[in-house]
Amino acid sequence: MTDDTTAGTRERFAFDFDSRFAALLSVLGIREDTAGVLVGPGTLRVRFGPWVIETPLANVSGVETSGPYSPWRAIGVHVSLADRGLTFATNARKGLCLRFHEAIRGGEPLGLLRHPGLTMTVADPAGLADKLSRRL
Protein backbone atom coordinates (compact mmCIF):
# COMPACT_ATOMS: atom_id res chain seq x y z
CA MET A 1 0.00 0.00 0.00
CA THR A 2 2.92 2.33 0.59
CA ASP A 3 6.66 2.57 0.22
CA ASP A 4 6.89 3.91 3.78
CA THR A 5 9.35 1.75 5.69
CA THR A 6 7.52 2.61 8.89
CA ALA A 7 4.11 1.49 7.63
CA GLY A 8 1.36 2.53 10.00
CA THR A 9 3.20 5.52 11.45
CA ARG A 10 2.30 9.12 10.78
CA GLU A 11 4.38 12.23 11.14
CA ARG A 12 2.86 15.65 11.80
CA PHE A 13 4.37 18.93 10.66
CA ALA A 14 3.05 22.12 12.27
CA PHE A 15 2.61 25.46 10.56
CA ASP A 16 4.94 28.30 11.60
CA PHE A 17 2.63 31.06 12.84
CA ASP A 18 3.79 34.68 12.82
CA SER A 19 2.21 36.25 15.91
CA ARG A 20 1.47 39.47 13.97
CA PHE A 21 -1.08 37.59 11.84
CA ALA A 22 -2.44 35.10 14.40
CA ALA A 23 -5.60 37.09 15.25
CA LEU A 24 -6.53 37.56 11.58
CA LEU A 25 -5.96 33.87 10.82
CA SER A 26 -7.96 32.86 13.91
CA VAL A 27 -11.01 34.70 12.54
CA LEU A 28 -10.78 32.35 9.54
CA GLY A 29 -10.57 29.32 11.85
CA ILE A 30 -6.84 28.87 11.26
CA ARG A 31 -5.02 28.24 14.55
CA GLU A 32 -2.18 26.01 15.70
CA ASP A 33 -4.68 23.33 16.72
CA THR A 34 -6.53 23.44 13.37
CA ALA A 35 -3.58 23.61 10.98
CA GLY A 36 -0.98 20.97 10.18
CA VAL A 37 0.42 18.51 7.68
CA LEU A 38 0.11 14.79 8.29
CA VAL A 39 2.29 12.39 6.32
CA GLY A 40 1.00 8.87 6.80
CA PRO A 41 1.22 5.54 5.08
CA GLY A 42 0.77 6.48 1.44
CA THR A 43 -1.18 9.67 2.18
CA LEU A 44 -0.55 13.39 2.54
CA ARG A 45 -3.21 15.31 4.48
CA VAL A 46 -3.09 19.07 4.99
CA ARG A 47 -5.53 20.88 7.23
CA PHE A 48 -5.63 24.67 7.27
CA GLY A 49 -8.60 25.61 9.41
CA PRO A 50 -11.69 24.63 7.41
CA TRP A 51 -9.66 23.75 4.29
CA VAL A 52 -8.53 20.13 3.96
CA ILE A 53 -6.39 18.59 1.22
CA GLU A 54 -5.80 14.87 0.98
CA THR A 55 -3.88 13.15 -1.79
CA PRO A 56 -1.80 10.00 -2.21
CA LEU A 57 1.93 10.50 -1.60
CA ALA A 58 2.46 9.07 -5.08
CA ASN A 59 0.74 12.19 -6.46
CA VAL A 60 3.56 14.44 -5.21
CA SER A 61 5.88 15.07 -8.18
CA GLY A 62 8.26 17.63 -6.67
CA VAL A 63 9.11 19.70 -3.61
CA GLU A 64 11.13 22.86 -3.10
CA THR A 65 11.61 25.34 -0.30
CA SER A 66 10.65 28.91 -1.09
CA GLY A 67 10.34 32.36 0.44
CA PRO A 68 10.42 34.99 1.67
CA TYR A 69 7.05 36.22 0.50
CA SER A 70 5.13 39.48 0.56
CA PRO A 71 2.84 39.23 3.62
CA TRP A 72 -0.09 40.78 1.79
CA ARG A 73 0.19 38.26 -1.03
CA ALA A 74 0.83 35.22 1.16
CA ILE A 75 -0.86 35.23 4.58
CA GLY A 76 -4.05 33.15 4.62
CA VAL A 77 -5.47 31.17 1.71
CA HIS A 78 -4.64 32.30 -1.81
CA VAL A 79 -5.02 30.96 -5.33
CA SER A 80 -2.46 32.17 -7.86
CA LEU A 81 -3.98 33.75 -10.93
CA ALA A 82 -0.84 32.82 -12.88
CA ASP A 83 -0.86 29.05 -12.38
CA ARG A 84 -3.85 28.22 -10.08
CA GLY A 85 -1.41 27.15 -7.34
CA LEU A 86 -2.86 27.14 -3.82
CA THR A 87 -1.14 28.79 -0.84
CA PHE A 88 -1.73 28.11 2.86
CA ALA A 89 0.46 30.66 4.68
CA THR A 90 0.88 31.66 8.31
CA ASN A 91 4.08 33.68 7.88
CA ALA A 92 6.04 35.45 5.13
CA ARG A 93 9.46 33.97 5.97
CA LYS A 94 9.69 30.56 4.35
CA GLY A 95 7.66 27.64 3.14
CA LEU A 96 7.52 24.54 1.01
CA CYS A 97 6.04 24.29 -2.46
CA LEU A 98 4.66 20.92 -3.59
CA ARG A 99 3.90 20.04 -7.19
CA PHE A 100 1.47 17.28 -8.12
CA HIS A 101 1.18 14.81 -10.99
CA GLU A 102 -2.59 15.25 -10.89
CA ALA A 103 -4.01 18.60 -9.76
CA ILE A 104 -5.76 18.59 -6.38
CA ARG A 105 -9.00 20.10 -5.07
CA GLY A 106 -9.13 22.30 -2.02
CA GLY A 107 -9.30 26.05 -2.65
CA GLU A 108 -13.07 26.28 -2.83
CA PRO A 109 -15.87 24.14 -1.41
CA LEU A 110 -17.21 22.64 -4.64
CA GLY A 111 -13.83 21.32 -5.82
CA LEU A 112 -14.30 22.75 -9.30
CA LEU A 113 -10.91 24.47 -9.33
CA ARG A 114 -7.91 22.13 -9.42
CA HIS A 115 -4.46 23.15 -8.16
CA PRO A 116 -1.20 21.88 -9.69
CA GLY A 117 0.77 23.02 -6.64
CA LEU A 118 0.47 23.83 -2.94
CA THR A 119 2.68 26.20 -0.96
CA MET A 120 2.63 25.83 2.84
CA THR A 121 4.50 27.69 5.56
CA VAL A 122 5.34 24.76 7.81
CA ALA A 123 7.76 25.18 10.73
CA ASP A 124 10.19 22.62 9.27
CA PRO A 125 10.07 22.95 5.47
CA ALA A 126 13.42 21.17 5.03
CA GLY A 127 12.26 18.24 7.17
CA LEU A 128 8.99 17.87 5.29
CA ALA A 129 10.81 18.25 1.96
CA ASP A 130 13.23 15.49 2.96
CA LYS A 131 10.42 13.16 4.04
CA LEU A 132 8.49 13.71 0.80
CA SER A 133 11.57 13.61 -1.44
CA ARG A 134 12.40 10.11 -0.24
CA ARG A 135 9.13 9.01 -1.90
CA LEU A 136 9.71 10.68 -5.28
N, C-alpha and C positions, 0 to 999 in steps of 0.2 A: 504494500500500500504506500510505502514511502521509502526514500533512501536515507532517512534519518537513522543514524546508528544508535540513537537513544530512543527507539520507538516507544511511544506512550508518554514521553515527557514533553512539556511545553516550557517555553521561555518567554517571559514578558519583558517588554521594553517600554519604559515610561516616556511621556513627552516632557520636554524641558520648558517649563513655564517661566516666562518673564513676568515678574511681579507687577510691572507697569500695565500689563494687559489682562491680568487675571480677573478683575471685576467685569470687564467687557466680555470676556470669554465665558464667564460664569452665567451671565444673562442668557447666553446661547445654550447653556447646559453643558459647557465644556469645562471640566474641572479635573484635577489630578485623579480623582476616583472614577471618572467617566471617560477617560482618554488613555489609550495604550495600544501597543502592538503585541499580539500573541502569535508566536511561531510555534506551531504544534506539528504533530506527525502528518506531513503532507499538506498542511494548510497554513495560510497566512490570514490572520483576522486583525483588522484595524478598527478600533472604536474611537470616535471623536465626538463625544456628547451623543446626540441623537443619530449621527451618521455612522453607519457600519459598512465595512468592506470585507468581503470574504472571498478568497480565491485560492485555488491550488498552488502550492509552492512551484510546481512545474510551469505555471503560467508566468512566473517572473523571468524576464529575459535579460535584465541588466540592472545594476545598481551603481550609483555614484553619489559621493558626498557633494554638497553644494552649499552656497551661502557666501557671504552674508546677503541678506535681502533688504528691500525697502519695507519698513514696518507697515506702511499703508497699503502695500500691494501684497503682503504676505499674511499678516495676522488674521486668523479665523479660517473660514472655508472659502476657497476661490477656485474658479474654473478659468483656465487660460483661454483667451480668445484666439491666440495664435495656434495652439495645438490641442485644445480641449483637455489638457492635463489638469489634474485635480490637486489642490494643495490643502493640507491640514497643518496649520502653523500656530505655534504658541510663543514663538520668539522670532527675532530677525537675525540671529547669529549664525546658525548652521542647521543643516538638515540632511536628509537622505532622499534621493530621487530614485524611484523604482520605475522600470519600464516593463511592459507586459506583452506577451505574445498575442494574447487576445484581450482587447479593451474590456475594462471592468465597468460595472454600474456603481453609483454611489453618490453623485453630486446632487441629485434631485430625487424626490420620492417615487416617481413613476419608473425610473430606470431607463428612460428613453435616451438619455445622453450617455455615451460610452467614453471612457477615459483611457488613453494609451499609456498614461503615466500617473504616478502619485508621488508628491513630495510631502515629507513629514518631518517635523522638527523634534525628533526623539532625542533624549538625553545622551544616548550613546550611538551616534550614527555609524561610527567605525565598527563597533561591535555588531550591530544589526547587519551592516554591509558584509562583514566577514561571515556571519552565520548564513546569510542568504547566498553569498557568492559560492560557498561550498556546495551548493545545490545546483549551480548553473552548469 
